[in-house]
Amino acid sequence: MVGQDTSHLLERFTIVGDLEAACFVPWIRRHAAKLGLSPTIAYTSSRRIEIEVAGPEELIDMMEMGCSLGPIEVWVERIVRTAISGERT
């Protein structure tokens, strides 16, 4: 498509809540794969998970929405998004 924005963002998600990392991390990977994203898991605990996600802004937004709803075993209180870099090629 002509004029389509193909820039990719790189962002870190800090997911905080009552998280069962043993089931949530595989769920995050499956959800990202469905969106065509490849997350890098940087940190996991029962209260916080940090992931890095690269891709178009719209897909990263969809990833955030999916994580906020998550599987039934987790309760996400908040997700903090931090831009790591503005654009990738």
LINNORUR-V328457 format. One line per field, one symbol per residue. ss: DSSP state (~ for helix, > for strand, _ for the rest). psi: psi as a letter, one per 20 degrees, with the letter a starting at -180 (. if undefined). A space follows every 50 residues. Layout:
ss=???
psi=???
This chain:
ss=_______>>>>>>>>>>>__~~~~~~~~~~~~~~~____>>>>>___>>> >>>>>_~~~~~~~~~~~~~_____>>>>>>>>>>>>>>_
psi=ppjpojqpqoqppopqbnpnhhhgghgggggghhikqnqoohqqriippp qpppaqghhhghgggghhgarhiqoogqppppphqhqr.
